[in-house]
Amino acid sequence: MRVGLDGSSLCGPLTGVGHYTFELARALAVNYPSDQFELVSPKPFHPQLVEQSARDRLPNLDFINPASSIKRGRWWSFDLPRYLRRAGLDLFHGTNYEIPLWRRRRTVVTVHDLSSLLYPQLHRRPLARRMRLRLPLGVRMAKAIITPTEAVRRELYSHLKVKPKKVTAIHEAPRESFRPMSLDESFSTRARLGVEDGFLLFVGTLEPRKNLLTLLKAFAHVLRDTRLRSQLVVAGGEGWLMEETFSFVSAAGIGDRVRLIGYVNDDELRALYSSCRAFIYPSLYEGFGLPPLEALACGAPVIASRIAALEETMGDAAMLVDPLDVHSLAAAITDVFENEKQRKKLIAAGPAHAARFSWEKAAQSTYEVYQNVLS
């Protein structure tokens, strides 16, 4: 079997879709050495990924940059279909809701979430508009659809009228690098990043859907109503529509307790996950939610939103709160400082729960979808 996967999310610093694409491709190549897998993109891949793949020594995983007229917006409609015909691939997997306009129709598409359709006001208008146009087309044309959770699978049924038998929910997983690290091991990373002991941690692209504003309001309540003077560390690349959030930090007078450290690499993330007092993820909507699962794998107590996808992936291993209830979130933050028994219970549960998810399982289930499409 020769399979192409959309690698366009692998051209810069990786976020959720990029991690999914790369880890899935690696796991497929490892588990099915007699098959050939290609990551295909019109733009050059991030050099670190190519170097990492070379270290993995996977001769059946290639990084391909076909000739492209991308400046004219013809990648999905012309350049990619032309390459697929020329390369003779058996199947193409669109790893982020888009697939080539390819008449052979041997395509699989992953739909990570319906955020741009359900909450367009939380996204840049061009992205929301493109999603409204391309997502219904992609799920209609694809032979099979993959979602990261049953929650998204149900949303596809209700909002896009997709036939249930066409969709398979396949859980993602934390990367192997995420495992507990001692406080001593994490010290140098925390010192370099200006992170204090006993800090709270948020990780994610800074965009309205991640609901950082509610976390900041809850954090301000904790600082005002208790004697706690913890530091809130915010790790993630700057996204969009965050003016109100940043203005609140100044208006509330908590700027000296909030540390914005930007995008961090996996080694830095592991150190932060492993040494935080608690990891907090108050997202309004998720299709899966990798950061809280990564935090669990590193032994962090996790406070997350009580929303469908996170209820599915977190189970009883995290404290779940209403993402719109500032007071409940503030109470949960206070609890992880004052209730040591509860905190230790969460620390013990996290790694075991995260171990139930693996990229090997995800690759095996995805490969079964490929086989069904080709049969």
Secondary structure as GFF3:
##gff-version 3
##sequence-region A 1 375
A	DSSP	beta_strand	2	6	.	.	.	ID=ss1
A	DSSP	three_ten_helix	8	10	.	.	.	ID=ss2
A	DSSP	alpha_helix	16	31	.	.	.	ID=ss3
A	DSSP	beta_strand	36	40	.	.	.	ID=ss4
A	DSSP	alpha_helix	47	56	.	.	.	ID=ss5
A	DSSP	beta_strand	61	64	.	.	.	ID=ss6
A	DSSP	three_ten_helix	70	72	.	.	.	ID=ss7
A	DSSP	pi_helix	75	79	.	.	.	ID=ss8
A	DSSP	alpha_helix	80	87	.	.	.	ID=ss9
A	DSSP	beta_strand	91	94	.	.	.	ID=ss10
A	DSSP	beta_strand	107	110	.	.	.	ID=ss11
A	DSSP	alpha_helix	115	118	.	.	.	ID=ss12
A	DSSP	three_ten_helix	120	122	.	.	.	ID=ss13
A	DSSP	alpha_helix	125	141	.	.	.	ID=ss14
A	DSSP	beta_strand	144	147	.	.	.	ID=ss15
A	DSSP	alpha_helix	150	160	.	.	.	ID=ss16
A	DSSP	three_ten_helix	164	166	.	.	.	ID=ss17
A	DSSP	beta_strand	167	169	.	.	.	ID=ss18
A	DSSP	alpha_helix	183	193	.	.	.	ID=ss19
A	DSSP	beta_strand	200	203	.	.	.	ID=ss20
A	DSSP	three_ten_helix	208	210	.	.	.	ID=ss21
A	DSSP	alpha_helix	212	225	.	.	.	ID=ss22
A	DSSP	beta_strand	232	235	.	.	.	ID=ss23
A	DSSP	alpha_helix	243	251	.	.	.	ID=ss24
A	DSSP	three_ten_helix	255	257	.	.	.	ID=ss25
A	DSSP	beta_strand	258	262	.	.	.	ID=ss26
A	DSSP	alpha_helix	266	275	.	.	.	ID=ss27
A	DSSP	beta_strand	278	281	.	.	.	ID=ss28
A	DSSP	alpha_helix	290	297	.	.	.	ID=ss29
A	DSSP	beta_strand	302	305	.	.	.	ID=ss30
A	DSSP	alpha_helix	308	314	.	.	.	ID=ss31
A	DSSP	beta_strand	319	321	.	.	.	ID=ss32
A	DSSP	alpha_helix	326	338	.	.	.	ID=ss33
A	DSSP	alpha_helix	340	354	.	.	.	ID=ss34
A	DSSP	alpha_helix	359	374	.	.	.	ID=ss35
###
